[in-house]
């Protein structure tokens, strides 16, 4: 089969990565279109661009502004993708983004949308164009809009690549940064120039750096040199943060191992905050999307905290536990999550197998 998977930013690529590789290993031709947003195209090309049966194309642009999100990443990109898709003989389409669903609808191909946010603007457009619009939310929110082709799956999308079945942390990833397990905190500062963060003030992590430094000073008093690994989306703002925070340069070889061995993670973006929580790492979300269902699910099953559930100062004090206690807490939590969630990769593969069987009948 010719399978098209459209990716609009790195968390979506992470969601589909295992499926892409598995499909290619079975001999399917997998076409991966990637929106030019940040370093996502480079990450995708570096990791899977040379693999047999996988074809990567960078199409469309997102310049990290609201105007670009509306005009370039969604409006103009529909026409760019349509031109690209002509003659590709696509058999089935997967994407979290509306443009690919629109093209699949125009070409009358089976098309499946996946998402974890039923509150965004494209809920209805995807429901109208996809044959099935799946939301990885663990459970349906009470106020969620419904439709016959809208389903809620008992899983969060990050589980596609973070489930114990698929993810195995590599302590060797820490050597490049000179840190030790459970002796560093991971910080993530995102840009607010997108739809998701339109109502959020910039520099949320910068606003609490005094609290972070106080925690580090207290750790030093107990003989622990607590380091900081720092992921900053807007690199030109580096001088606004403490000099001894180690700035990470994307693409990072094994970012999830870096998160896994952290004593805790603080992020102004919700994607990485959920990832850390699902990895069993104490995680604190500094953003404002409190009512997003995926964030609420992560709070319920993986103890994700935010400014409404716990003050950050109180959360920081909970990191002062022995490393072995933190590790045991981490594994117990991940085992609990694994029993609560389905295998989303197996679910997506079953959709491909269903249409492949129909095609061969």
C-alpha positions in Angstrom: 0.0 0.0 0.0 1.0 3.7 -0.4 0.4 5.3 2.9 0.5 9.0 3.5 1.3 10.4 7.0 1.3 14.2 7.3 3.2 15.8 10.3 2.8 19.4 11.4 5.3 19.5 14.3 7.7 17.3 16.3 5.2 15.8 18.9 3.1 14.6 15.9 6.1 13.0 14.3 6.9 11.2 17.6 3.3 9.9 17.6 3.6 8.4 14.2 7.3 7.4 14.2 6.8 3.8 15.3 3.9 3.3 12.9 6.0 4.7 10.0 8.9 2.4 10.7 6.7 -0.7 11.2 4.8 0.0 7.9 8.0 0.4 6.0 9.4 -2.8 7.5 6.3 -4.6 6.1 7.1 -3.3 2.6 4.5 -0.6 2.4 5.6 2.7 0.7 5.2 5.4 3.4 5.0 9.0 2.2 5.8 11.5 5.1 5.0 15.2 4.5 6.4 17.6 7.1 5.4 21.2 7.7 8.5 23.4 7.9 8.2 24.4 11.5 11.3 24.9 13.6 13.6 21.9 13.4 11.0 19.3 12.7 12.0 18.6 9.1 15.6 18.1 10.1 14.6 15.8 12.9 12.4 13.7 10.6 15.0 13.6 7.8 17.8 12.7 10.2 15.9 9.8 11.9 14.0 8.1 9.1 14.9 9.9 5.8 17.3 7.2 4.7 15.2 4.2 5.6 13.9 1.9 2.8 10.3 2.5 1.7 10.1 5.9 3.5 9.9 9.1 1.5 10.1 12.4 3.3 8.9 15.8 1.8 9.0 19.2 3.5 5.9 21.0 2.4 4.4 24.3 3.7 5.7 26.7 6.3 4.9 27.9 9.8 7.0 30.9 10.9 5.8 30.7 14.6 3.3 33.6 14.2 -0.5 33.6 14.2 -0.6 35.0 10.7 1.7 32.3 9.4 -0.4 29.6 11.2 -3.6 30.8 9.5 -2.4 31.7 6.0 0.7 29.6 5.4 0.3 26.5 7.6 -3.3 25.9 6.9 -4.7 27.9 4.0 -1.9 27.9 1.4 -0.6 24.4 2.5 -3.9 22.7 1.3 -3.1 23.7 -2.2 0.6 22.7 -1.9 -0.4 19.3 -0.5 -3.0 18.8 -3.2 -0.4 19.5 -5.9 2.0 17.1 -4.2 -0.5 14.3 -3.8 -1.6 14.2 -7.4 -0.2 11.1 -9.0 1.0 9.5 -5.8 -1.7 6.8 -5.8 -2.3 7.2 -2.0 -4.3 4.3 -0.5 -4.8 5.7 3.1 -4.1 8.9 5.0 -3.1 9.6 8.6 -2.7 13.0 10.2 -3.4 15.2 13.1 -3.8 18.2 10.8 -6.9 19.3 8.8 -5.1 19.9 5.4 -4.3 16.2 4.9 -7.9 15.3 5.8 -9.2 17.8 3.2 -6.9 16.3 0.5 -7.9 12.8 1.4 -11.6 13.8 1.2 -11.0 15.4 -2.2 -9.2 12.3 -3.5 -11.8 10.0 -1.9 -9.2 8.0 0.1 -9.6 6.4 3.5 -8.4 9.0 6.0 -8.0 9.0 9.8 -7.4 12.0 12.0 -5.8 11.7 15.4 -5.6 14.5 18.0 -5.8 15.1 21.7 -7.5 18.5 21.8 -11.2 18.6 20.9 -11.3 22.4 21.7 -9.3 23.6 18.8 -10.7 25.3 15.7 -10.4 22.3 13.3 -12.5 19.9 15.3 -15.5 20.3 13.0 -13.4 20.5 9.7 -11.7 17.2 10.6 -15.0 15.6 11.6 -16.5 16.6 8.3 -13.6 15.4 6.2 -12.2 12.3 8.0 -13.9 9.0 8.0 -12.9 8.6 11.6 -11.6 11.4 13.9 -9.9 9.8 16.9 -9.0 11.7 20.1 -6.4 10.2 22.5 -7.9 11.6 25.7 -8.2 8.5 28.0 -11.8 9.4 28.6 -14.3 11.8 27.1 -14.8 15.2 28.8 -18.3 15.9 29.9 -18.6 18.9 27.5 -17.0 17.3 24.4 -18.7 17.7 21.1 -19.8 14.4 19.6 -20.5 12.9 16.2 -20.8 9.4 14.7 -17.3 9.4 13.4 -15.6 10.9 16.5 -14.1 8.5 18.9 -12.3 8.9 22.2 -9.5 6.3 22.8 -8.3 5.3 26.3 -4.8 6.5 25.8 -2.8 9.7 25.4 -0.9 10.2 22.1 2.5 10.3 23.8 2.1 6.7 24.8 2.7 5.7 21.2 6.4 6.2 21.8 6.7 6.3 25.6 5.0 3.0 26.6 7.4 0.6 28.3 6.9 -1.7 25.3 8.5 0.9 23.0 10.7 3.1 25.1 13.8 2.0 27.0 15.9 4.8 28.6 19.6 4.9 27.8 21.7 6.3 30.6 24.5 6.8 28.1 22.6 9.8 26.7 23.6 11.7 29.9 27.3 11.6 29.3 27.2 14.3 26.6 25.9 16.8 29.1 27.9 15.7 32.2 24.9 15.0 34.4 24.0 12.1 36.6 20.6 10.4 37.1 18.2 12.3 39.4 20.8 15.1 39.9 19.5 17.6 37.3 16.2 19.3 36.5 14.9 19.7 33.0 13.3 23.0 31.9 11.4 23.8 28.7 10.4 27.3 27.5 8.2 27.5 24.4 7.3 30.4 22.1 3.8 31.8 22.5 3.4 32.8 18.8 1.0 29.9 18.0 -2.7 29.1 18.3 -2.2 26.9 21.3 -0.4 29.6 23.3 -2.2 32.7 22.1 -3.4 33.6 25.6 -0.2 32.8 27.4 2.4 35.3 28.5 6.0 34.8 27.3 8.8 33.7 29.6 6.9 31.6 32.2 10.1 29.6 33.1 12.1 32.8 33.3 9.5 34.1 35.8 10.3 31.4 38.4 14.1 31.1 38.0 14.5 32.4 41.5 12.5 29.5 42.8 14.6 27.1 40.8 17.8 28.6 42.0 16.6 28.3 45.6 15.9 24.6 45.1 19.4 24.2 43.7 21.0 25.9 46.6 19.1 23.7 49.0 20.3 20.6 47.1 23.9 21.8 47.4 23.5 22.0 51.2 22.8 18.2 51.0 25.8 17.5 48.9 24.0 17.4 45.5 25.2 19.6 42.6 21.8 20.0 40.9 22.3 20.9 37.3 19.9 22.4 34.8 19.2 21.2 31.3 17.4 23.9 29.4 15.3 23.6 26.2 14.6 27.0 24.7 12.5 27.3 21.6 13.5 31.0 20.9 17.3 30.6 21.1 17.9 34.3 20.6 16.6 34.9 24.2 19.4 32.8 25.7 21.0 35.7 27.5 17.8 36.3 29.5 18.4 33.1 31.5 21.1 32.1 34.0 24.5 31.4 32.4 25.0 28.0 34.1 21.8 26.5 32.7 23.0 24.1 30.0 21.2 25.1 26.7 20.2 22.1 24.6 20.7 22.3 20.9 18.0 20.5 18.9 17.8 18.0 17.3 18.7 16.1 20.5 19.8 12.5 20.0 17.8 11.0 22.9 15.7 13.7 24.5 13.4 11.3 26.2 16.2 9.6 28.1 17.3 13.0 29.2 13.8 13.6 30.5 13.5 10.1 32.0 16.5 10.5 34.3 15.7 14.1 35.4 14.7 14.7 39.0 11.8 16.7 37.6 10.6 18.7 34.6 9.1 22.2 34.3 7.6 23.3 31.0 5.7 26.3 29.7 4.4 24.0 26.9 2.0 21.2 27.6 3.4 18.6 25.2 6.7 18.0 27.0 5.0 18.3 30.4 2.7 15.4 29.5 5.7 13.4 28.1 7.6 13.8 31.4 4.5 12.8 33.4 4.0 9.7 31.3 7.7 8.8 31.8 6.9 8.8 35.5 9.0 12.0 36.1 7.6 14.6 38.5 6.2 17.2 36.0 5.0 20.7 36.3 3.1 22.6 33.6 3.5 26.4 33.7 1.1 27.2 30.9 -2.5 28.2 30.9 -4.3 25.4 29.1 -5.7 24.0 32.3 -8.9 22.7 30.8 -7.4 20.9 27.9 -8.6 17.3 28.2 -5.3 15.7 27.5 -3.7 17.8 30.3 -6.5 16.8 32.7 -6.0 13.2 31.8 -2.3 13.4 32.4 -3.1 14.9 35.8 -5.4 12.1 36.6 -3.3 9.1 35.5 0.2 10.5 35.7 0.2 13.2 38.4 0.9 16.2 36.1 0.8 19.3 38.3 0.1 22.9 37.3 -0.4 26.4 38.9 -4.0 25.6 39.8 -3.3 22.2 41.5 -0.1 23.0 43.4 2.2 26.1 43.9 5.5 25.6 42.1 7.4 26.3 45.3 5.6 23.3 47.0 6.2 21.1 44.0 9.9 21.8 44.0 10.3 20.7 47.6 8.9 17.2 46.6 12.0 16.7 44.4 14.2 16.4 47.5 13.9 12.6 47.8 16.7 9.9 47.6 17.3 8.8 44.0 16.2 5.2 44.7 12.9 6.4 46.1 12.3 8.5 43.0 13.2 5.6 40.7 10.8 3.3 42.5 8.0 5.9 42.4 8.7 6.3 38.6 8.4 2.6 37.8 5.3 2.1 39.9 3.6 5.0 38.1 4.5 3.8 34.6 3.3 0.3 35.3 0.0 1.8 36.5 -0.4 3.9 33.3 0.5 0.9 31.1 -2.5 -1.0 32.6 -4.8 1.9 32.0 -4.0 2.7 28.3 -4.4 0.8 25.1 -1.6 0.2 22.6 -2.3 3.0 20.1 0.3 1.8 17.6 -1.5 -1.6 17.4 -4.8 0.3 16.9 -3.4 2.4 14.0 -1.9 -0.7 12.4 -5.2 -2.5 12.6 -6.8 0.3 10.5 -4.1 -0.2 7.8 -4.6 -4.0 7.9 -8.4 -3.5 7.5 -8.1 -1.5 4.3 -5.3 -3.7 3.0 -7.5 -6.7 3.4 -10.4 -4.9 1.6 -8.1 -3.9 -1.2 -6.9 -7.5 -1.8 -10.4 -9.1 -1.7 
